Each structure stands twice: as structure tokens, then as C-alpha cells.
């Protein structure tokens, strides 16, 4: 059985894959860099913030979590 995805790590990896900087991301979120690093360290975050991040990065993080959930559910049924 797999563990809950670490959403902060997923966001950080996506930002890196897109070639975006932490400074750019902080500006998009209207916060400073230290808050972005706090987001990267969080295993879970508020859905409102996740929606905003998904919109900024153009990635449906909710779908990523859902796919993981469904895979875990299927594993439990086996």
C-alpha cells in the first residue's frame, strides 16, 4: 500500500519541471519566498490554496491525488 502523496514535493517538482523560479511562484501567489518554501515542506495544504496553485501552474493536483487514491483503493481490494 502506498502512502499519501507529499503535496509540497509534488508542487516543488512541478515548478522545477516547468523551469519556474521560486521568486516567480511567490509573485504569482502574492507572498514571499519563505512562504513558498513552507508550502514545499507541507505534506498537505488547504484546498483553496491548492486550487490557486493548480491554476497558476496549470496542473490539476487534485487529479494527481485522486489517481493515487484510486490506485491505493484497488490495491486494498486485491
C-alpha positions as CSV (number, residue, x, y, z in Angstrom):
1,X,0.0,0.0,0.0
2,X,1.4,3.4,-0.9
3,X,1.4,6.4,1.3
4,X,-0.3,9.8,0.9
5,X,1.4,11.9,-1.7
6,X,3.5,14.7,-0.2
7,X,1.8,17.7,-2.0
8,X,4.6,20.1,-1.2
9,X,7.1,17.9,-3.0
10,X,4.7,17.5,-6.0
11,X,4.4,21.2,-6.3
12,X,8.1,21.8,-6.0
13,X,8.8,19.1,-8.6
14,X,6.3,20.7,-11.0
15,X,7.7,24.1,-10.6
16,X,11.2,22.7,-11.4
17,X,9.9,20.8,-14.4
18,X,8.4,24.0,-15.7
19,X,11.6,25.9,-15.3
20,X,9.9,28.4,-13.0
21,X,11.7,30.1,-10.1
22,X,10.7,30.3,-6.5
23,X,10.6,34.1,-6.9
24,X,8.2,33.9,-9.9
25,X,6.0,31.5,-7.9
26,X,6.0,33.7,-4.9
27,X,4.9,36.7,-7.0
28,X,2.1,34.7,-8.5
29,X,0.9,33.7,-5.1
30,X,1.4,37.3,-3.7
31,X,3.6,36.1,-0.9
32,X,7.4,36.0,-0.2
33,X,9.8,33.2,-0.9
34,X,9.8,31.9,2.7
35,X,6.1,31.1,2.4
36,X,6.8,29.2,-0.8
37,X,9.4,27.1,0.9
38,X,6.9,26.4,3.7
39,X,4.5,25.2,1.1
40,X,7.1,22.8,-0.3
41,X,7.6,21.3,3.2
42,X,3.9,20.6,3.8
43,X,2.5,17.1,3.3
44,X,-1.0,18.6,3.0
45,X,-2.4,22.0,2.3
46,X,-5.7,23.9,2.3
47,X,-7.9,23.1,-0.8
48,X,-8.3,26.8,-1.6
49,X,-4.6,27.2,-1.8
50,X,-4.2,24.0,-3.8
51,X,-6.7,25.3,-6.3
52,X,-4.9,28.6,-6.6
53,X,-1.5,26.8,-7.1
54,X,-3.2,24.4,-9.7
55,X,-4.4,27.4,-11.6
56,X,-1.1,29.2,-11.5
57,X,0.9,26.2,-12.7
58,X,-1.7,24.8,-15.0
59,X,-1.7,21.4,-13.3
60,X,-4.6,19.6,-11.7
61,X,-3.1,18.5,-8.4
62,X,-6.5,17.2,-7.3
63,X,-6.5,14.7,-10.1
64,X,-3.0,13.6,-9.2
65,X,-4.1,12.9,-5.7
66,X,-7.3,11.2,-6.9
67,X,-5.3,8.8,-9.2
68,X,-3.1,7.9,-6.2
69,X,-6.2,7.3,-4.0
70,X,-7.8,5.1,-6.6
71,X,-4.7,3.0,-7.1
72,X,-4.4,2.5,-3.3
73,X,-8.1,1.6,-3.1
74,X,-7.6,-1.0,-5.9
75,X,-4.6,-2.5,-4.0
76,X,-6.7,-2.8,-0.8
77,X,-9.3,-4.8,-2.7
78,X,-6.8,-7.3,-4.1
